[in-house]
Amino acid sequence: MIQIKGLKKTFDDVCAVSDVTLDIPEGTLFGLLGTNGAGKTTMLRILSGILEADGGEIGIDGEPLHKAKEKLFFLPDSPYYFPNASMEQMAKFYADQYADMDQESVSYMAEALELDVRRPLRTFSKGMKRQAFLILALCARTKYLLCDEVFDGLDPIVTEVMKNLFRQEMKERKFTAVVASHRLGELEDICGNIAILHKGGLVTAGDMKGRTEDVKKFQCVFAEGEDVDKIAEEAAKELDVVRSHVDGSFVTLVIRDKEGDAKAKLAARSAVVVREAPMSLEEIFISEMEGKDYDIRKVLH
């Protein structure tokens, strides 16, 4: 487990990380979400030992960071490689840094993705480079992998290929990946736990889906002639409505349904159709942050 307590970092008069306390559990794909400038990169660089914190503590499996650096691999947004170096050469370089580096797996995974391990990395496209370095990072076989904007700027096909690399690795061994992104959509289908950073501070963290089990989304259709706006307004008074949207005779309601009777109550209000729909992670975050001081919509976009 990675334990972060009261982490602080400033650059001149800019506070990049402000008193962040966070636990990252073992064996998870942990998302670190925030807009550009939220402090994600700074935090990952501190965790990897590249930067020194101005305050706070970091524990890796109960040890201080400086005693556990060999357990960590940091994959930055723009990975460094030697001029004219190939994947094969970089794998040999990493083998000197990481005792469990699996060079055979590098070749196997690269072949599966049709990447030439002997071809200079400088000739690879952006997507090919991202795939190549994710393979190298996974094959280092460290217990913790820190990734900064690993999906940024990639087309959906390449993004899905890389997500599958994460999924496959999680099946084969127990390791923990921290994946930072400024786009929620890049994280919601692979990360079970997500932390949101905003202006250097921690907004919220944890298993959002598990913490909002009682929050449900209902899509309702009402008969023509019904005063749908009035019905939605009355439903909000009777039910604990987090969000509502009216589009003609179609109404979408996000409701805290602790008693489990929201669907029946909506049906009693002359709804022709009442269907429970899956909630997006954005809707879950909004319901989680309802009533707090953050405008979570600005943080997520």
Buried (B, 14 or more C-beta within 10 A) or exposed (E): BBBBBEBBBBEEEEBBBBBBEBBBEEBBBBBBBBBEBBBBBBBBBBBBBEBEBBEBEBBBEEEEBEEBBEBBBBBBBEBEBEEEBBBBBBBBBBBEEBEEBBBEBBBEBBEEBEBBBEBBBEEBEEBBBBBBBBBBBBBBBBBBBBBBBBBBEBEEEBBEBBBEBBEEBBEEEEBBBBBBBBBBBBBBEBBBBBBBBBBBBBBBBBEBBEEBEBBBBBBBBBEEEBEBEEBBEEBBEEBBBBBBEBEEBEBBBBBBBEEEEBBEBBBEBEBEEBEEEEBEBBBBBBBBBBEEEBEBEEBBE
